[in-house]
Amino acid sequence: MMLVLNLESIFAQVFAEIQTEAIARDVLAFANVQSETGSEGPGSLFLADLLRREGFEPVLDEVEPGAPNVYAHVRGNGGGRTLMFNGHTDTIPIGQSDPPAREGDWIVGRGTEDMKGGLVAMVHAAAALRRTGVRLSGDLWLTGVIDHESPKGKKRGPRRLIRHLRDGRMQADGIVIMEGPCAIWSASLGSTIFTVTITSDRGRIHTIKVPYSENPALYAGRLLVEFERLEQDFSRQPPHPLCGNERINVGIVSAGDYFNRLPTPAAIGGTWRWKPGKTHADVKRQLEQICEKLAAESGLHFSVQFEAEREPFETARDHPLVEALVTGGMHATGAAPDVIGMALVGDANLYANDGGVPVAYYGPAHETAHSDHERVSASRLAQCGRVYAAAAMQFCGVSR
């Protein structure tokens, strides 16, 4: 009983050090630093300076010229698990988004929710542990990566981090990514972008010379009908308890350049998302079989290309990482956070499948990211910081 009371006292001291106003000031300052994907170097340097200010020793790992990943290693006393906190320093283009500003509890501007706010909360959580003299048993890594946001970003920052995990330069028994809903996001569907191209050997000739039954546009339509059948099949299958159903959808349909010329090639592009337990190889073969059938019926040529393949990930509810976030949330907020899944894919899919490390997200919100009115709640970020600090103590253990 005495140990529990002492631990509760430590939680209270740490939580008191995580101040809403201090976080708000840092997030607003971070939002004023432009760090669009491809030009995110200033954002990484801001994060490194913030870590130095709070007493840490960041390492800059230049992934691209002028664009480093940022790592700070907080060594524990030994005997505990190693936890990595992670986020990305780049944002989508600023465009017409609202300029950085403070509006009551809200910090407004590109990147505030996605995900400069989470990175600032991460640093404040680790700083609170340091200022109160809490020594973790296991190590803690504070990391920020570049080149996250698609389509310009090619995941070079996360992949560099994965390389370090695989070669032993860095170690982690669990990774928490500081974005997403204010819940424990512990599973995602897999995802791939596909493009099906349909071509005719006849070339772009006058349509009067070609029967409609041999028109690539007709078979583009039949492919869309096949996708409708797939969606119906998916809806009849039991959904994943966290992520929901497998799904396919189309965003690009293109064909033709003149009203009476044969529209070849025709192209259909979209996204296929699948549940844990299925793989990209399964999806690839399934789409290829549909195209082979239509090619045999039509005499046309079907080619399929894939990009941005991400396998699903799922971290079990009873895994120590999820348990640490649940317990940390209870200590920080008085209630256990929800454990959820999402159809969205992100860096967790890479860290779990390519890096071999269990992953979960916990962030302030997923409501305004990528919008022109992006904003984040300062008080919600302070709550996140308390959850991060408590989860680190639970996962790594405390030596004080």
Secondary structure as UniProt FT lines:
FT   HELIX           2..16
FT   HELIX           20..31
FT   TURN            37..38
FT   HELIX           41..53
FT   TURN            54..55
FT   STRAND          59..64
FT   TURN            65..66
FT   STRAND          67..74
FT   STRAND          83..88
FT   TURN            95..96
FT   STRAND          101..103
FT   TURN            104..105
FT   STRAND          106..108
FT   TURN            110..111
FT   HELIX           112..116
FT   HELIX           117..131
FT   TURN            132..133
FT   STRAND          135..136
FT   STRAND          140..145
FT   TURN            150..152
FT   HELIX           156..167
FT   STRAND          174..177
FT   STRAND          184..188
FT   STRAND          190..199
FT   TURN            201..202
FT   HELIX           207..209
FT   HELIX           212..214
FT   HELIX           216..236
FT   TURN            241..243
FT   STRAND          247..255
FT   TURN            259..260
FT   STRAND          266..274
FT   TURN            276..277
FT   HELIX           280..298
FT   STRAND          301..310
FT   STRAND          313..314
FT   TURN            317..318
FT   HELIX           320..333
FT   STRAND          339..342
FT   HELIX           347..353
FT   STRAND          359..361
FT   TURN            369..370
FT   TURN            372..373
FT   STRAND          375..377
FT   HELIX           378..396
FT   STRAND          398..399
//
